[in-house]
Amino acid sequence: MTDMSGFSDEALAVFAFAAYHQLTSGQMVKSVVQQDGSGHKASDKAVEELQSRGFVEADGEAIHFTASGEKALQSFISGIRGGLNT
């Protein structure tokens, strides 16, 4: 599992958003919207944090998970599922 310790809540929220979409659609998520033009926007701090760790690349409109980011997202989802068994 990917070590998610030390991430800010804002960075974890990016993973939570992606996890929500993956869990509800049943399809692997490789990117999420960074800014939708309707007032919903990922934290700049979170994007910078995730970029600095090599988990995402962002272009202002979308946050694209790198291979490491995809692995971290799957680990995050596994953690959610594992937490349901406690």
Secondary structure, 3 states (H helix, E strand, C coil): CCCCCCCCHHHHHHHHHHHHHHHHHCCCCCEEECECCCCCECCHHHHHHHHHCCCEEECCCEEEECHHHHHHHHHHHHHHHHHCCC
